[in-house]
């Protein structure tokens, strides 16, 4: 091995990290393994030759961290982690892709009337929203599924803020698209595609044995409400879903758009174009044959535009699941600016729900959520 050089070590170390982070799913190739072994050898030399210096640095970091932590503890008495009031402060939110566009709209409108408040929002799936909230990484989590008893036992409290749904999707160039849209697909057939894998070709789906094109199934790789509610429609849980795991709503939609034989599922906000209201270019919505009579009846034809599917969800024509309420969670209780923000969301903020392509909760349901918010 060459003589140890600290500059080379750190350059290679951080270069390797950046190389890995630039790959969505890093593979351990011979090159990476060799680099890793080399860096580990350098690291051992670095520790052996610089232990005294490292020990000093660590001690300084420990003392500094303790001082900062003490300052944070003494300056904050807010269990949600936010400080200030609606005249000033910061609210951090993460979680479900399903609720992300609506939350962004709410934040934009809220900050117009409360310019001193900064709302920071990131999408990463319902599971991330829940984890971030319970670990104190954010003030509020967006969760597009029911909250489990285990999560409640860990301190999760929640309110429903709006409603939407998940729809099954196919590629717009699917070889049996006309059959899918005229006949629909029964729940039992979806189960054989997504759960047990016994239906393997598109010909099997529409009872055309001459069509032998294989079905390529895609699902979500991240813990999310969309996969949870789609699996629940078939009587199962997300972990039971088959398919190639894709991260996030946009990624899943893109995977199906790029695969002529692909199928998946999306929240309606990521299945329909926000400007045209029609299904995304390259994507087709697979109708549910709700009465399982082998055809899509007039009252089941609700997929042409986002407005149509929203109306179907609102009137109950589209079933729940895969329709469901979208929740916002906090740890232990709602407090400070985040509570004030949610108070606005459940009152004045509801005026933006319909125009954003979501479904407003009934008035009595809103009142129930306001009561929960103020407990």
C-alpha positions, -999 to 999 in steps of 0.1 A, spaced: 0 0 0 12 36 -6 22 59 23 -9 74 40 -19 108 28 -48 125 46 -57 146 16 -60 116 -7 -79 97 19 -107 123 23 -109 131 -14 -114 94 -23 -137 89 7 -161 117 -2 -158 110 -39 -169 74 -33 -199 87 -12 -209 111 -40 -205 83 -66 -228 61 -46 -253 88 -39 -256 96 -76 -268 61 -83 -304 53 -74 -296 17 -66 -258 14 -62 -243 -19 -72 -213 -34 -55 -190 -39 -85 -154 -50 -84 -143 -13 -87 -164 -3 -58 -153 -32 -37 -116 -25 -44 -121 12 -36 -139 3 -4 -111 -20 7 -85 6 -1 -103 33 18 -107 10 48 -70 3 48 -63 41 47 -88 46 75 -71 21 98 -37 38 91 -54 72 97 -67 60 131 -34 45 141 -14 76 132 -38 103 143 -55 89 174 -45 117 197 -58 144 172 -91 125 166 -96 121 204 -92 159 208 -116 167 180 -142 142 193 -140 158 228 -144 193 213 -174 181 193 -190 165 224 -186 196 244 -199 218 216 -229 196 210 -238 196 247 -237 234 248 -258 237 217 -283 211 230 -286 229 263 -292 261 244 -319 245 223 -336 229 253 -336 262 272 -350 282 243 -378 259 233 -408 248 252 -428 237 222 -434 199 218 -439 202 181 -405 218 175 -419 250 160 -413 284 175 -432 316 174 -468 324 163 -485 331 131 -466 364 131 -434 345 127 -419 309 129 -412 279 108 -433 248 101 -417 216 87 -437 190 70 -429 157 52 -446 126 39 -472 114 14 -469 122 -23 -507 121 -24 -511 151 -1 -480 170 -13 -496 192 -41 -525 201 -18 -502 210 11 -480 231 -12 -511 251 -23 -522 255 13 -487 267 23 -486 292 -5 -520 307 4 -513 307 42 -479 325 38 -497 352 18 -517 362 49 -489 352 74 -457 363 56 -437 358 88 -443 321 88 -421 298 67 -436 264 57 -411 238 44 -426 208 27 -410 176 13 -425 145 -2 -412 111 5 -441 87 12 -465 83 41 -440 60 59 -413 87 59 -438 113 71 -448 92 100 -412 83 109 -400 119 106 -428 131 129 -423 105 156 -386 111 157 -390 148 158 -374 155 124 -405 175 113 -435 192 130 -461 175 108 -463 144 87 -485 138 57 -500 102 59 -523 90 32 -536 59 50 -550 49 84 -528 54 114 -520 20 130 -525 13 167 -487 9 171 -481 44 157 -508 58 180 -491 41 209 -458 58 200 -475 92 203 -490 98 168 -521 121 168 -538 130 136 -566 149 118 -580 142 84 -578 172 60 -591 161 26 -598 130 5 -586 114 -27 -581 80 -43 -557 56 -60 -564 43 -96 -549 14 -114 -529 23 -145 -516 9 -178 -495 22 -206 -514 42 -233 -501 18 -259 -512 -14 -241 -521 -41 -267 -556 -47 -252 -563 -11 -240 -597 -10 -259 -608 -42 -241 -596 -29 -207 -616 3 -211 -648 -13 -224 -648 -43 -200 -629 -30 -170 -611 -54 -146 -627 -73 -118 -612 -71 -83 -606 -109 -84 -584 -104 -115 -565 -75 -100 -558 -98 -71 -544 -125 -95 -521 -98 -111 -509 -80 -80 -511 -105 -52 -506 -141 -64 -493 -136 -99 -515 -163 -115 -526 -140 -143 -495 -134 -163 -506 -121 -198 -527 -93 -209 -547 -118 -229 -556 -135 -197 -570 -103 -183 -595 -97 -211 -601 -133 -220 -582 -132 -253 -559 -162 -252 -543 -152 -286 -527 -122 -269 -496 -135 -251 -479 -103 -241 -466 -106 -206 -478 -83 -178 -450 -62 -162 -462 -53 -128 -448 -23 -109 -454 -13 -73 -440 12 -48 -406 5 -31 -413 30 -4 -437 26 25 -467 46 13 -504 52 16 -510 46 -21 -497 10 -20 -514 4 14 -548 15 1 -545 -3 -32 -536 -36 -15 -564 -30 10 -589 -28 -19 -579 -64 -27 -580 -74 10 -542 -74 16 -513 -52 28 -486 -34 9 -460 -61 17 -482 -86 -2 -480 -66 -35 -460 -82 -63 -440 -62 -88 -409 -42 -95 -405 -16 -67 -403 20 -78 -398 49 -55 -425 75 -53 -457 84 -72 -440 102 -101 -415 74 -105 -442 47 -106 -462 67 -132 -430 71 -153 -422 34 -151 -456 25 -165 -455 52 -192 -422 38 -204 -433 2 -205 -459 -8 -231 -468 -39 -211 -466 -22 -177 -493 -18 -150 -492 0 -117 -513 24 -96 -512 61 -87 -528 87 -66 -551 106 -88 -529 137 -85 -501 118 -103 -523 100 -128 -541 130 -143 -525 161 -158 -531 191 -136 -536 215 -166 -557 194 -190 -575 173 -163 -570 142 -186 -548 112 -179 -511 119 -182 -497 116 -217 -486 80 -221 -507 67 -192 -542 51 -192 -565 45 -163 -579 9 -159 -616 10 -150 -628 -11 -120 -656 -35 -130 -674 -29 -97 -704 -51 -104 -682 -77 -121 -706 -81 -151 -677 -81 -176 -684 -46 -189 -681 -9 -178 -717 3 -174 -725 40 -179 -724 47 -141 -689 31 -140 -675 54 -167 -659 79 -144 -622 80 -155 -621 103 -185 -611 134 -166 -599 142 -131 -632 161 -125 -651 129 -133 -632 107 -109 -633 134 -82 -671 136 -85 -673 98 -84 -652 97 -51 -674 125 -37 -706 107 -45 -694 73 -35 -695 58 -70 -658 51 -67 -653 28 -37 -634 33 -5 -608 17 -6 -592 27 -29 -606 61 -20 -595 73 14 -590 103 37 -556 120 38 -542 127 73 -518 151 90 -500 138 121 -481 153 149 -463 138 180 -483 138 212 -504 169 204 -508 198 180 -491 231 192 -478 264 181 -477 276 145 -483 241 132 -516 239 151 -526 274 139 -518 264 103 -540 233 105 -568 253 121 -567 275 90 -564 244 67 -596 230 82 -615 263 79 -605 289 54 -581 266 36 -609 243 25 -619 268 -2 -588 256 -22 -595 219 -20 -618 214 -50 -599 237 -74 -567 216 -65 -585 184 -76 -592 169 -41 -624 162 -23 -635 183 6 -646 165 38 -683 169 49 -689 197 74 -696 174 102 -664 155 95 -645 189 95 -660 197 129 -648 164 143 -613 171 131 -613 206 147 -623 191 180 -594 166 177 -570 194 169 -579 213 200 -577 185 225 
